[in-house]
Amino acid sequence: MDPAFDRSLFKDKNFRPVDYLAEKQHFALDSLRREFLLFLKDLKNELVELINQDYADFINLSKNLVGVDKMIADLRRPLDKVKADVDVIHTNLKRVISELDEKLEKRGSIREKKACLLLFLGIHESVSKIEEMLNITHHGDESFTSDETMDPPQDDGKLIERVAIEYNQLQFLVSRGKDTPFVSNIEWRITRIKDSITTSLSRALKQSYQQVLSTSTSVPYQTSLTQYLRTYLLIDKLSESCEIFRTTIMVPFLTKTITPTSLEFNPTLTPLILKTESGEFSPLRDMYHKVLEFVKECMVIVDVMKKVARGKGVDLLRDVVWKEIVEFVINNVGVIFMPGIPETFHQNYLISMEFVRDFETNCKSKKAVLQLRSHPSYVEFMKRWQLAVYFQIRFNEITAKLEGGLNSESMSVDNTKDQLRLNSSIALVESIKLCWDEKIYLYGLSHKFWKLTLQIITRYTMHLKSKIPVASATTTGESERDDLAGSTPKLNGNNGIGSPALPPRPLKSGGTKSGDEEAGEENTLKLCLYIYSDLVRVKKLVGQIYKDDIQPKLPASLNEHEGLFQDTINTTISFEDLYSDITTRITQILIQKCSEPLRMIKEIPAQYRSMNIEEPSKASGYVETIFKPMKKFMETVAEEQVDSQQVEEWKSTIVGIVQERFKREMEEMETRVVKTGETLKRFNRKKYNNAGAESETVESKIQRQILIDSDAFEREVAGL
């Protein structure tokens, strides 16, 4: 048979004809059909052979069953007898079990009654025992003793502790039989015991609190207090002991200490050691001082409570002492939180934060400090300080002073070498100092004062930018502007970066400047010099202020970012753009002033042609005046704090451009002299025979003068 018709495939439970045929798709359908028919024929033959194999046994089956009925009947009789016996036994057992269940149920009922009776006896004995310890007597079911007979001995802490232990046991027994008539009948006695314990224990605890405070070093009183608090812990009333401490100890003291009148100055009651930095007494500091002294006295009670309530989540210092102090401060002296008078607010805030730090020293661990700071009363106390409002007031004061200095056009009268010259620079330094002044700065506003410092420097920089005069180039010729743009080198470095020098201010139509223009340029040079000098001083002063005043006041948590703060302040006071603008404007004006004498070069040919001047032997007068403006300016520079390297760069820039102009003027004049001489020769040759010789003599004199002037100019440059 073809292996494709393996029988195991057809016996599989997951056999599917469609899948099977899909796997055999490589067979032709006719061939596959023939194979299936042959396989079916073989199966039928096997089935017939299987039937024929067991056919004889099937036929003999009826012969083998003869006598089976008789055998079954013989077996039935003993089985029925056994069944009857089993039924009798089952009935007897069922009856016995029922009787046993009844007896067990009755015994259980008796046991429960016995247990209740024992419980009632225990409750009665416990109640009687407690009443005996408390000296409570009664006549009949409804007889009470007076309050005097109910009071236990006031100094017997052990007795109260025993009573509390017994009362705890009584509570446990009562909870087991709370729904029984017996417990309902003696409920009044239990209530009386509870009231007696509460009243007596409360009175004893109050007295113990006061005794410990009056003699904090007395060990017996502390032992007694420990017993009383342990008793409260046993009866699960520890919170009531805290409330007793609040009402008995804290409230009376705070009512006398933290009052609106406590902020009034009383020199007869204020100790001398509580002077402020200004030398004046501070009633607020005095009030806090009294509170801290009282808290130190209470620490004995706090420590005892901490030992007794270990693991119970009760913190007397945080939940009672601190909370009550904050409530009294907020309700009775809330005026200290008002920022309307910033000087007073600043003093109140510093004194209060000092009080908070001193109070936190009473915490025994860092965890306790963190728990205190997360307490709602602590958070509320900190929120009361309107630091944002205070900063806004200080912001307005500081910026008003700064703007006043920036808007002032006058200069400082102190012209010593190391002092700032501009009022705006003085206002800048004073404003930064105010931000970090001890009487203004607050630790909680460090980030805001740091931001304000950077804003002040930025405002100062923008102001100076607006004050640097910009040269006008409205009437400057195109050729002159191109010449300046091409010949002026770019200024470099921190001493002045930027662009080529701008073209000089144009001259009047008459070729000379008015007195106002001259004075304006002088003032511009002086202003630029003073600005530059002040920038150098400001950079040094602000760096020193950062080192001495700002850095020590920054939060300690930012120490790892100290380099970032240093880089920020250094970048802010670099003033690179200002240096560039000032350098450009100074060189601009000086180049213009030094270039003005060069216009005399054009007049040399006219002088020699119009007058019979002898052979030149010395330089023209304009040569020695070319660099006079620059020399005069450099004398002024020597009085200011300007880097020598920067001065040399200014000189190099000015001299280089003036040299280019001088050279160009000379070349242009020589060209014009040659052209004019040739023209005159042609014109005069027709009239005069000797005109050519005279023209050559004039040209030689002009050439000689040009040579002498050039040599003198070079000597001037070399002498700078």
PyMOL commands that set and color helices and strands:
alter all, ss='L'
color gray80, all
select helices_A, chain A and resi 3-5+7-11+17-23+29-53+55-59+61-64+68-133+147-150+157-176+181-185+187-214+219-234+238-257+260-263+272-274+283-308+316-332+334-337+342-360+366-373+376-384+387-407+423-435+443-467+478-487+515-553+556-572+576-610+623-625+628-637+644-685+691-718
alter helices_A, ss='H'
color red, helices_A
deselect
rebuild
show_as cartoon
